[in-house]
Amino acid sequence: MHSPEGSIIGYSILILVFLGVLLVLLFFVFINRKNKLVRDNFEATIQNQKRQHDLELKALRSQMNPHFVHNSLNAIQYYIQQNDVETSENYLAKFSKLMRQFFDYSRRKSVSLSEEISLLENYLQIEKLRFEEKIEYEIKVDPELDLEEEQIPSMLIQPLVENAINHGLFHKKGNGKVTVIFNFINANCFKVSVIDNGVGLKKSKELNTSIKSQNASHSSEVLTERIHFLNESGSWNVCHKMIDRSIEIGETGTEIVLEFNQNYYDKN
């Protein structure tokens, strides 16, 4: 027969083993729940960042220079007052088409090169009318680029062209010219250059500082911020540089170069 003391010891050992197993199980349950919370928090943080990036990109895309709209409407009014019906109707038609493109493209992450070039054409034609033919423009496209298939982030090039006109050509004596060049680099990469023969970076900054212009463009800051979010999104790897042509090649003007590497294309 087993002694009472032996039975008590046996029961105690069983209880200790049970408690040990229970503690181990509780430990694993705790670790699993903790890991799940960490994963959930991490995924929620990533999703919030993506949503924030999307919202900020949409906000940047939706920006439309109010001074351009105001100046365009004033120009249309001027031609109407001059009884120049043909020019005013032409101007109004181009302006209306450009506004539709702005609203359409601002809802999309990217557009085809064909659509981007169409928007630039309409915008530059309006500016040419507004400046009474004192501005010339040229858009050059590498024949190796597929204009319908190749995508570009929307509403990114036009503000650079607008800045070239307002802060490069506006202060230039005589006629000015803006050239936009689309160059093929490889199957996943292309380059866009916006070139003006205006007063140049240094002179433009001096003029903006001297007149304390409230309308001075912050395009370089906006461009840097926009490119940051594009690169963070994972869809694009965009590099850019600003060239003072008077320093680099001995010509007046400024050149902005953007190089687009597409990681993947997310259909809109």
Secondary structure per residue as TSV (DSSP state, phi and psi in degrees):
chain	resnum	aa	ss	phi	psi
A	1	M	-	360.0	143.4
A	2	H	-	-80.0	141.8
A	3	S	-	-75.2	154.3
A	4	P	H	-57.7	-37.5
A	5	E	H	-65.0	-38.9
A	6	G	H	-64.3	-38.7
A	7	S	H	-65.7	-42.0
A	8	I	H	-62.5	-42.0
A	9	I	H	-64.2	-40.9
A	10	G	H	-62.7	-44.9
A	11	Y	H	-63.0	-39.0
A	12	S	H	-63.6	-41.0
A	13	I	H	-64.6	-42.5
A	14	L	H	-61.8	-42.0
A	15	I	H	-63.5	-42.2
A	16	L	H	-64.6	-42.0
A	17	V	H	-62.6	-44.1
A	18	F	H	-60.9	-45.7
A	19	L	H	-63.4	-38.0
A	20	G	H	-63.3	-46.0
A	21	V	H	-62.2	-42.4
A	22	L	H	-61.4	-42.8
A	23	L	H	-63.8	-39.6
A	24	V	H	-63.9	-44.2
A	25	L	H	-61.9	-45.0
A	26	L	H	-62.6	-36.8
A	27	F	H	-63.0	-45.8
A	28	F	H	-65.9	-38.7
A	29	V	H	-62.4	-43.1
A	30	F	H	-62.2	-44.5
A	31	I	H	-63.3	-43.5
A	32	N	H	-63.4	-43.0
A	33	R	H	-66.5	-38.2
A	34	K	H	-64.0	-44.7
A	35	N	H	-62.8	-39.0
A	36	K	H	-64.1	-42.2
A	37	L	H	-63.2	-40.6
A	38	V	H	-63.3	-45.5
A	39	R	H	-62.5	-44.4
A	40	D	H	-62.2	-42.8
A	41	N	H	-65.0	-40.1
A	42	F	H	-64.4	-46.2
A	43	E	H	-63.7	-39.4
A	44	A	H	-64.5	-39.7
A	45	T	H	-63.0	-44.7
A	46	I	H	-62.1	-44.3
A	47	Q	H	-63.5	-40.2
A	48	N	H	-64.6	-39.4
A	49	Q	H	-64.6	-42.0
A	50	K	H	-63.7	-42.9
A	51	R	H	-63.5	-40.9
A	52	Q	H	-63.0	-42.9
A	53	H	H	-62.6	-42.4
A	54	D	H	-62.4	-42.9
A	55	L	H	-64.6	-41.9
A	56	E	H	-68.2	-37.5
A	57	L	H	-64.2	-42.1
A	58	K	H	-63.4	-40.1
A	59	A	H	-63.3	-42.2
A	60	L	H	-66.3	-39.9
A	61	R	H	-66.2	-34.5
A	62	S	H	-77.6	-9.6
A	63	Q	-	-66.9	127.5
A	64	M	-	-127.9	125.2
A	65	N	-	-59.5	112.3
A	66	P	H	-65.2	-25.3
A	67	H	H	-70.7	-34.3
A	68	F	H	-64.9	-45.2
A	69	V	H	-61.8	-46.2
A	70	H	H	-61.1	-46.7
A	71	N	H	-65.0	-37.9
A	72	S	H	-65.3	-44.2
A	73	L	H	-65.4	-37.7
A	74	N	H	-63.6	-39.4
A	75	A	H	-65.9	-41.6
A	76	I	H	-61.7	-43.6
A	77	Q	H	-61.3	-39.9
A	78	Y	H	-60.3	-47.4
A	79	Y	H	-66.5	-32.8
A	80	I	H	-65.4	-45.3
A	81	Q	H	-63.6	-28.5
A	82	Q	T	-84.5	3.6
A	83	N	T	59.7	27.2
A	84	D	-	-91.8	79.7
A	85	V	H	-63.9	-43.4
A	86	E	H	-62.1	-46.7
A	87	T	H	-67.0	-42.5
A	88	S	H	-64.6	-39.8
A	89	E	H	-67.3	-41.3
A	90	N	H	-62.1	-45.5
A	91	Y	H	-61.2	-47.0
A	92	L	H	-63.8	-40.4
A	93	A	H	-63.7	-44.1
A	94	K	H	-66.7	-40.7
A	95	F	H	-64.1	-43.4
A	96	S	H	-61.9	-43.1
A	97	K	H	-64.4	-39.8
A	98	L	H	-65.2	-40.8
A	99	M	H	-62.1	-40.4
A	100	R	H	-62.5	-40.8
A	101	Q	H	-65.3	-42.2
A	102	F	H	-55.9	-50.9
A	103	F	H	-67.4	-36.6
A	104	D	H	-68.7	-52.2
A	105	Y	H	-69.7	-27.9
A	106	S	T	-66.4	-18.6
A	107	R	T	-90.2	-1.3
A	108	R	-	-118.6	144.4
A	109	K	S	-71.3	-34.5
A	110	S	E	-147.3	160.4
A	111	V	E	-133.7	165.4
A	112	S	E	-73.7	158.8
A	113	L	H	-60.7	-33.9
A	114	S	H	-60.8	-44.3
A	115	E	H	-67.4	-40.9
A	116	E	H	-61.5	-43.2
A	117	I	H	-66.7	-37.1
A	118	S	H	-62.1	-43.9
A	119	L	H	-62.4	-44.5
A	120	L	H	-62.7	-40.6
A	121	E	H	-59.6	-48.5
A	122	N	H	-63.2	-43.3
A	123	Y	H	-62.8	-46.9
A	124	L	H	-68.3	-33.9
A	125	Q	H	-64.0	-39.4
A	126	I	H	-65.5	-44.3
A	127	E	H	-64.0	-36.2
A	128	K	H	-64.7	-41.0
A	129	L	H	-65.0	-42.6
A	130	R	H	-63.8	-37.3
A	131	F	T	-92.3	14.8
A	132	E	T	52.3	51.9
A	133	E	T	67.1	13.2
A	134	K	-	-84.0	-2.7
A	135	I	E	-117.2	131.0
A	136	E	E	-109.3	154.6
A	137	Y	E	-144.6	158.3
A	138	E	E	-146.9	135.0
A	139	I	E	-118.3	116.8
A	140	K	E	-109.2	134.1
A	141	V	E	-126.8	127.6
A	142	D	-	-63.5	127.2
A	143	P	T	-63.0	-17.2
A	144	E	T	-77.3	-12.3
A	145	L	S	-83.2	133.5
A	146	D	-	-88.5	104.6
A	147	L	T	-65.9	-27.3
A	148	E	T	-86.1	-32.8
A	149	E	T	-92.0	-35.1
A	150	E	-	-71.6	132.0
A	151	Q	E	-105.9	155.2
A	152	I	E	-143.3	142.8
A	153	P	E	-55.7	135.5
A	154	S	T	-73.7	152.8
A	155	M	T	56.2	40.7
A	156	L	S	-113.3	-37.1
A	157	I	H	-83.0	-40.0
A	158	Q	H	-56.9	-43.2
A	159	P	H	-60.8	-31.4
A	160	L	H	-68.9	-39.5
A	161	V	H	-65.7	-42.4
A	162	E	H	-61.1	-41.6
A	163	N	H	-65.3	-38.5
A	164	A	H	-60.6	-38.5
A	165	I	I	-73.0	-48.2
A	166	N	I	-73.2	-29.9
A	167	H	I	-119.9	-4.8
A	168	G	I	-110.0	-51.4
A	169	L	I	-89.9	-27.6
A	170	F	T	-58.7	-38.5
A	171	H	T	-90.0	0.4
A	172	K	S	-82.6	138.3
A	173	K	S	-79.7	132.0
A	174	G	S	85.8	-169.6
A	175	N	-	-74.1	153.3
A	176	G	E	-129.9	168.0
A	177	K	E	-143.0	140.3
A	178	V	E	-117.3	132.5
A	179	T	E	-122.7	129.4
A	180	V	E	-115.4	124.6
A	181	I	E	-121.0	127.8
A	182	F	E	-106.7	115.8
A	183	N	E	-114.6	133.6
A	184	F	E	-77.1	134.0
A	185	I	E	-112.0	-54.7
A	186	N	E	-156.5	-172.0
A	187	A	T	-60.9	-25.6
A	188	N	T	-114.3	6.6
A	189	C	E	-144.9	139.0
A	190	F	E	-144.8	166.1
A	191	K	E	-127.7	142.0
A	192	V	E	-123.6	128.9
A	193	S	E	-118.4	131.7
A	194	V	E	-113.4	113.6
A	195	I	E	-120.5	132.9
A	196	D	E	-127.1	156.2
A	197	N	-	-106.4	37.7
A	198	G	S	-81.3	-153.7
A	199	V	S	-76.8	-13.8
A	200	G	-	94.6	165.3
A	201	L	H	-61.3	-49.6
A	202	K	H	-62.1	-49.8
A	203	K	H	-64.5	-39.9
A	204	S	H	-61.5	-43.9
A	205	K	H	-64.7	-40.2
A	206	E	H	-62.4	-43.4
A	207	L	H	-66.0	-43.6
A	208	N	H	-64.5	-36.1
A	209	T	H	-71.7	-41.6
A	210	S	H	-67.6	-37.2
A	211	I	T	-92.5	-2.3
A	212	K	T	50.4	47.9
A	213	S	-	-64.8	125.3
A	214	Q	T	-75.0	-15.1
A	215	N	T	-98.4	9.2
A	216	A	-	-57.8	135.7
A	217	S	-	-73.6	141.1
A	218	H	-	-109.9	35.3
A	219	S	H	-61.5	-35.3
A	220	S	H	-65.0	-40.8
A	221	E	H	-67.4	-43.1
A	222	V	H	-64.2	-41.0
A	223	L	H	-61.7	-45.7
A	224	T	H	-61.1	-43.2
A	225	E	H	-66.1	-44.3
A	226	R	H	-62.7	-44.5
A	227	I	H	-63.7	-37.5
A	228	H	H	-58.0	-47.4
A	229	F	H	-69.0	-35.9
A	230	L	H	-62.9	-44.5
A	231	N	H	-67.5	-37.0
A	232	E	H	-66.9	-29.6
A	233	S	H	-67.2	-21.6
A	234	G	T	88.1	-10.4
A	235	S	S	-78.4	-32.0
A	236	W	E	-133.5	154.3
A	237	N	E	-124.3	104.8
A	238	V	E	-113.1	126.6
A	239	C	E	-113.8	146.5
A	240	H	E	-144.2	155.9
A	241	K	E	-149.7	154.0
A	242	M	E	-116.1	129.2
A	243	I	E	-119.1	126.7
A	244	D	E	-86.9	106.2
A	245	R	H	-66.1	-24.9
A	246	S	H	-66.5	-29.0
A	247	I	H	-87.8	-43.6
A	248	E	H	-75.3	-44.8
A	249	I	T	-130.7	7.6
A	250	G	S	75.6	19.1
A	251	E	-	-116.4	152.7
A	252	T	S	-73.3	153.0
A	253	G	S	116.3	-178.3
A	254	T	E	-132.1	148.9
A	255	E	E	-132.6	127.4
A	256	I	E	-109.4	127.7
A	257	V	E	-118.8	126.1
A	258	L	E	-118.8	130.9
A	259	E	E	-114.8	123.7
A	260	F	E	-108.5	119.7
A	261	N	E	-112.4	118.4
A	262	Q	E	-94.3	119.0
A	263	N	S	-79.6	-43.0
A	264	Y	-	-160.5	164.2
A	265	Y	-	-115.5	117.3
A	266	D	-	-96.3	110.0
A	267	K	-	-61.6	141.8
A	268	N	-	-83.1	360.0
